[in-house]
Amino acid sequence: MKELVFDIDMTDYDDIRTCCTGANICHKCWGFITMAIKVIDVALREDFGFKHILWVYSGRRGAHAWVCDKRARELDDQKRRSIAGYLELLKGGDNAGKKVNARRPLHPHLERSLAILKEHFQTSILAEQDPWSSDEKAAHLLNLLPDTTLRTALQKKWDSSPHRPSASKWADIDALAKSGALSKTPKELVEAKQDIVLEYTYPRLDAEVSKKLNHLLKSPFVVHPGTGRVCVPIDTRKVEEFDPLSVPTVTQLLSEIDEWTGRDEGGEAERKMQDWEKTSLKPYVEYFRRFVKDLMEEGKVGVKRERDEDAMEF
């Protein structure tokens, strides 16, 4: 028995993030992790009926999901592979190729994901990442459009106005299509644009982590050896507010304990406290304790139900 786990690592976004590379992260590229958490969390809850999902910051550049429901913990490798496959969308590692070829009509999971991701595409991708600012990157965008007439018209427009921001280039697609530079149907263009949005926003899972019962993952609250940051839980109700760069480090926690006076604002001695209560780790520990308490309560209900059913046998 083991939790069903998911791993999202920022390095899988290196071909589309423009702010950082490798192990480095900033508030701009953390947006990719925020998008992934929102999409995967709702799919696990609504499509698979899981309730006890703990999201944890990896300590450096990613996030882990621990699905702790008893039903999830008992899954064999084949079922884990199936769930990971359900959530996988992007195919192929070639930067130049098309990574998303979603079937139409879109699966309800992808319809819902698009609805969640559209707003992030405008802010996190177009405004903050500006992914098609260079000629090389703009060429990749053109490759993702199936219409040769439209591609030619866009290339001509962008050649005449270099340094055009990505948001303008994205708007140019519809503007030129409406002006008649379209040889395929409007429906085909809409579908191609949906695929592009998904390529730049849909979660990029390290699926191998999820597929096997024996795959290891860093435990919550361990200290990342590279950054010194603690792997703290992420409250999905406030996922947009989570700041990976302000997560406490082990040296920060030690100094907070050392600076603790044990007295309130009036100078009165406070009750004896555990060390974690004296630090900025406190809200994370309290969140984790509530999560475990809810999980344990559900376990007790399950045990009681089994006992009641046993009592009915003669």
C-alpha positions in Angstrom: 0.0 0.0 0.0 1.3 3.5 -0.9 -0.1 6.9 -1.7 -0.8 7.7 -5.4 1.8 10.4 -6.2 2.4 13.0 -8.9 5.5 15.0 -9.5 5.6 18.3 -11.5 9.1 19.6 -12.1 9.8 23.1 -13.6 12.6 21.7 -15.8 9.9 20.1 -18.0 8.8 23.6 -18.9 12.3 24.8 -20.0 11.3 24.9 -23.7 8.5 27.4 -23.0 9.5 29.4 -20.0 11.6 32.5 -20.8 12.4 33.9 -17.3 14.6 31.1 -15.8 16.3 27.8 -16.8 17.4 24.7 -15.0 17.1 24.7 -11.2 16.2 28.4 -11.0 12.7 29.6 -10.4 11.0 33.0 -10.0 7.4 34.2 -9.3 6.7 34.3 -13.1 7.5 30.7 -13.9 5.9 29.4 -10.7 2.7 30.2 -12.5 3.2 27.0 -14.5 3.1 25.0 -11.2 0.0 26.9 -10.1 -1.8 26.0 -13.3 -0.8 22.4 -13.0 -2.0 22.1 -9.4 -5.4 23.6 -10.3 -5.9 21.3 -13.3 -4.7 18.0 -11.7 -6.4 18.6 -8.3 -9.9 19.1 -9.8 -9.5 16.1 -12.2 -8.5 13.8 -9.3 -11.4 15.0 -7.2 -14.2 15.2 -9.9 -13.2 12.5 -12.3 -11.8 9.9 -9.8 -13.6 10.9 -6.6 -10.5 11.3 -4.5 -10.9 13.5 -1.4 -7.6 13.5 0.5 -5.0 15.1 -1.8 -2.0 16.8 -0.2 0.1 19.1 -2.4 3.6 19.7 -1.2 6.3 22.2 -2.4 9.4 20.1 -3.5 11.8 22.6 -1.9 13.2 23.9 -5.1 11.4 24.0 -8.4 8.3 21.9 -8.3 5.4 20.3 -6.5 4.3 16.8 -5.4 0.7 15.5 -5.0 0.0 12.8 -2.5 -3.4 11.2 -3.0 -4.0 9.5 0.4 -7.5 8.0 0.1 -7.5 4.3 1.1 -8.7 3.5 -2.4 -5.8 5.3 -3.9 -3.2 3.7 -1.6 -4.4 0.2 -2.6 -4.0 0.8 -6.4 -1.8 -1.6 -8.3 0.8 -0.5 -10.9 -1.6 -1.0 -13.8 -4.3 1.2 -12.3 -1.7 3.9 -11.4 -0.5 3.8 -15.0 -4.0 4.3 -16.3 -4.6 7.4 -14.1 -1.2 8.9 -15.1 -2.1 8.2 -18.8 -5.5 9.9 -18.3 -3.8 13.0 -17.2 -1.0 13.0 -19.8 -1.5 15.1 -22.9 1.8 16.4 -24.3 3.6 14.0 -26.5 7.1 14.1 -28.0 10.3 15.9 -26.8 11.1 17.6 -30.1 10.9 21.4 -29.5 10.0 22.1 -33.1 7.1 19.5 -33.3 3.5 19.8 -32.3 3.1 18.4 -28.8 -0.7 18.5 -28.6 -3.1 16.8 -31.0 -6.3 16.6 -29.0 -9.1 14.6 -30.4 -12.4 16.4 -31.2 -14.9 16.8 -29.6 -12.7 17.5 -26.6 -12.9 15.1 -23.7 -14.8 16.8 -20.8 -11.5 16.8 -18.7 -9.8 18.8 -21.4 -12.9 21.1 -21.8 -12.7 21.9 -18.1 -8.9 22.3 -18.2 -9.2 24.8 -21.0 -11.7 26.8 -19.1 -9.3 26.9 -16.1 -6.2 27.7 -18.2 -7.5 30.3 -20.6 -7.2 33.1 -18.1 -3.7 32.0 -17.1 -2.7 31.9 -20.8 -3.5 35.6 -21.1 -1.6 36.6 -17.9 1.1 34.0 -17.2 1.9 33.1 -20.8 1.3 36.1 -23.1 2.0 38.9 -20.7 4.7 37.5 -18.3 6.5 34.8 -20.4 6.1 36.6 -23.8 7.0 33.2 -25.4 7.1 34.4 -29.1 9.1 37.6 -28.8 12.1 36.3 -30.8 12.0 35.3 -34.5 12.9 31.7 -33.7 10.1 31.3 -31.1 7.6 33.1 -33.4 8.5 30.5 -36.1 7.5 27.7 -33.7 4.1 29.4 -33.2 3.6 29.6 -37.0 4.5 25.8 -37.3 1.6 25.1 -34.9 -0.9 26.8 -37.2 -2.3 24.4 -40.0 -3.2 27.2 -42.5 -0.4 28.1 -45.0 -2.2 31.3 -46.2 -2.5 32.5 -42.6 1.1 31.6 -41.8 2.4 33.6 -44.8 0.3 36.7 -43.9 1.4 36.5 -40.3 5.1 36.2 -41.3 4.8 39.2 -43.5 3.2 41.3 -40.8 5.8 40.3 -38.1 8.7 40.9 -40.5 7.4 44.5 -41.0 7.1 45.2 -37.3 9.9 43.4 -35.3 9.9 43.2 -31.5 6.1 42.8 -31.5 5.0 41.4 -28.1 3.5 37.9 -28.0 0.0 39.2 -26.9 -0.1 41.2 -30.2 1.1 38.3 -32.3 -1.6 36.1 -30.7 -4.3 38.8 -31.5 -2.9 39.1 -35.1 -4.0 35.5 -35.8 -7.7 36.3 -35.4 -7.4 39.7 -37.0 -5.8 38.4 -40.2 -8.1 35.4 -40.3 -11.1 37.7 -40.2 -9.6 39.8 -43.0 -9.7 36.8 -45.3 -6.2 35.3 -44.9 -7.6 31.9 -44.3 -7.6 28.9 -46.5 -8.9 26.4 -44.0 -12.2 26.5 -42.0 -12.6 28.8 -38.9 -13.3 25.7 -36.9 -9.9 24.2 -37.7 -8.2 27.5 -36.6 -10.1 27.5 -33.3 -9.0 23.9 -32.7 -5.4 24.7 -33.6 -5.5 27.7 -31.1 -6.9 25.4 -28.4 -4.1 23.0 -28.9 -1.5 25.9 -28.6 -3.1 27.1 -25.4 -2.9 23.5 -24.0 0.7 23.1 -25.1 1.8 26.2 -23.2 -0.4 25.7 -20.1 -1.3 22.1 -19.6 0.5 20.2 -16.7 3.7 18.5 -17.7 3.9 15.5 -15.4 6.9 13.3 -14.7 4.5 10.4 -15.3 7.0 7.6 -14.4 6.8 8.7 -10.7 3.0 7.9 -10.7 3.1 4.6 -12.5 4.8 2.3 -10.0 4.0 1.5 -6.4 7.7 1.4 -5.4 8.7 4.8 -6.8 10.1 7.1 -4.0 9.3 10.7 -3.5 10.6 13.2 -0.9 8.5 13.2 2.2 6.7 16.4 3.3 8.7 18.6 5.7 12.1 17.3 4.7 14.8 19.9 4.0 15.9 20.3 0.4 19.7 19.8 0.4 20.3 22.4 -2.3 18.1 25.3 -1.1 17.7 24.6 2.6 14.0 25.1 2.1 11.5 22.9 3.9 9.1 20.9 1.7 5.9 22.5 3.0 2.2 21.7 2.2 0.4 24.0 -0.3 -3.1 25.0 0.6 -5.1 24.5 -2.7 -7.8 27.0 -1.5 -5.1 29.7 -1.7 -2.8 28.2 -4.3 -2.4 31.5 -6.2 -1.0 33.1 -3.0 1.7 30.4 -2.4 5.2 31.9 -2.7 8.0 29.3 -3.1 10.6 32.0 -2.5 9.3 32.9 1.0 9.1 29.2 2.2 11.2 29.0 5.4 14.7 27.6 5.3 16.2 25.5 8.1 18.6 28.3 9.1 15.7 30.7 9.3 13.7 28.3 11.5 16.7 27.9 13.9 17.1 31.6 14.3 13.4 32.0 14.9 13.6 29.5 17.7 16.7 31.3 19.2 14.9 34.6 19.0 11.8 33.4 20.8 11.3 35.2 24.1 8.5 33.1 25.5 6.6 36.2 26.5 3.5 37.9 25.1 3.2 41.7 24.2 2.4 42.5 27.8 5.6 40.8 29.0 3.7 37.9 30.6 5.2 34.4 30.2 3.3 32.3 27.6 2.5 28.6 27.9 5.2 26.1 27.1 5.3 25.6 23.4 6.9 23.1 21.0 9.7 24.5 18.8 7.7 24.4 15.6 5.0 26.6 17.1 7.7 29.4 17.6 8.5 29.5 13.9 7.0 30.5 10.5 6.5 26.7 10.0 3.5 26.8 12.3 0.7 27.4 9.7 2.1 24.6 7.5 2.2 22.1 10.4 -1.3 23.1 11.4 -2.6 22.6 7.8 -0.9 19.2 7.7 -2.4 18.2 11.1 -5.9 19.1 9.9 -5.3 17.1 6.7 -4.2 14.0 8.6 -7.0 14.3 11.2 -9.6 14.3 8.3 -7.9 11.3 6.8 -7.9 9.4 10.1 -11.6 10.3 10.8 -12.6 8.8 7.4 -10.6 5.7 8.3 -12.5 5.3 11.5 -15.8 5.6 9.7 -14.7 2.8 7.3 -13.7 0.5 10.2 -17.0 1.2 12.0 -19.0 0.4 8.9 -17.1 -2.9 8.5 -17.8 -3.8 12.1 -21.5 -3.0 11.7 -21.7 -5.2 8.6 -19.9 -8.1 10.4 -22.4 -7.8 13.3 -25.3 -8.5 10.9 -23.8 -11.9 10.0 -25.4 -14.9 11.8 
